[in-house]
């Protein structure tokens, strides 16, 4: 099947952001077992507003929904690939900011 150039770019972008987001999700496990297992994490993150908790949960659910639909269709839909890439990048950025807040002593 002959695809357009935009499809191949969105497919590569979706695959790369999938790996980036998985690395951002799984990196605290590595940090915990290499540096903080014996001493523990001493910082406490507080959310002064309920929206600070609800919005990341909704973002993660959107990420999972797009991930499931993208993998079910095997990267064939360009629009789902691009939407997944945006949500994965936003989720990765949010998680990096959250981890920098938690893991800094």
BABARO-238228 format. One record per residue (C-alpha): residue in three letters; x, y, z negated. Coordinates in pm, whole numbers, padded with zeros to 5 digits, always signed. Example, Ala and Ser with C-alpha at 12.3 -4.5 7.8 and 13.67 -1.06 7.14 Angstrom:
REM residues 2
ALA+01230-00450-00780 SER+01367-00106-00714 
REM end
This chain:
REM residues 105
UNK+00000+00000+00000 UNK+00135+00342+00095 UNK+00121+00594-00189 UNK+00181+00965-00184 UNK+00487+01125-00334 UNK+00277+01264-00620 UNK+00171+00914-00717 UNK+00526+00786-00739 UNK+00632+01091-00943 UNK+00339+01053-01184 UNK+00413+00682-01218 UNK+00777+00746-01308 UNK+00681+01030-01541 UNK+00424+00812-01720 UNK+00673+00531-01766 UNK+00942+00761-01901 UNK+00707+00942-02140 UNK+00581+00603-02259 UNK+00935+00514-02366 UNK+00994+00856-02520 UNK+00673+00839-02721 UNK+00744+00484-02838 UNK+01088+00599-02952 UNK+00930+00891-03139 UNK+00675+00662-03305 UNK+00927+00394-03406 UNK+01221+00615-03507 UNK+01114+00662-03873 UNK+01149+00288-03925 UNK+01513+00314-03821 UNK+01569+00622-04039 UNK+01409+00460-04339 UNK+01605+00135-04322 UNK+01940+00298-04245 UNK+01941+00600-04476 UNK+01650+00620-04717 UNK+01579+00263-04828 UNK+01783+00281-05150 UNK+01723+00644-05240 UNK+01371+00693-05111 UNK+01221+00996-04943 UNK+01203+01288-05182 UNK+01005+01538-04976 UNK+00629+01571-04991 UNK+00431+01702-04697 UNK+00110+01880-04787 UNK-00170+01976-04553 UNK-00351+02285-04681 UNK-00630+02246-04426 UNK-00833+01942-04318 UNK-00768+02031-03955 UNK-00399+01963-04019 UNK-00489+01598-04076 UNK-00778+01555-03831 UNK-00609+01706-03522 UNK-00308+01466-03516 UNK-00540+01170-03570 UNK-00751+01279-03273 UNK-00434+01332-03068 UNK-00316+00981-03153 UNK-00656+00831-03062 UNK-00652+01015-02727 UNK-00298+00886-02671 UNK-00407+00528-02743 UNK-00714+00556-02520 UNK-00513+00689-02229 UNK-00241+00430-02289 UNK-00489+00144-02279 UNK-00664+00270-01966 UNK-00333+00345-01794 UNK-00189+00001-01869 UNK-00515-00169-01773 UNK-00497-00007-01429 UNK-00119-00065-01406 UNK-00018+00299-01342 UNK-00237+00320-01030 UNK-00443+00632-01116 UNK-00247+00955-01077 UNK-00476+01165-01297 UNK-00461+00921-01589 UNK-00083+00902-01556 UNK-00053+01280-01578 UNK-00298+01308-01869 UNK-00111+01034-02053 UNK+00220+01209-01991 UNK+00088+01535-02138 UNK-00058+01364-02443 UNK+00258+01158-02496 UNK+00481+01465-02479 UNK+00260+01661-02720 UNK+00242+01365-02960 UNK+00620+01314-02942 UNK+00683+01682-03010 UNK+00443+01677-03305 UNK+00601+01363-03450 UNK+00953+01505-03416 UNK+00843+01817-03603 UNK+00673+01608-03870 UNK+00974+01380-03914 UNK+01208+01677-03939 UNK+00987+01808-04218 UNK+00978+01472-04400 UNK+01336+01353-04356 UNK+01516+01678-04438 UNK+01627+01686-04796 
REM end
